[in-house]
């Protein structure tokens, strides 16, 4: 963000706080317009990748947990 940002304090008049909030919202909207949003197809593909990786990690951890549990119970 260019320029200085005024942070409202408890003693700041309401109008100044409202102006700061409006400026913040306006700048946020402008920044969001600059974002390169993914297409629906990209979002779907990336979501599938995340779910598959999470499932693989879960099965991997389940396998190690089961293995270690059997080792621990066999020691007793």
Protein Blocks (a to p, Z undefined) as FASTA:
>chain_A
ZZjdddddfklcfklmmmmmmmmmmmmmmmmmmpccddfklmmmmmmmmmmmmmmmmmmm
mmmmmmmmmmmmmmZZ
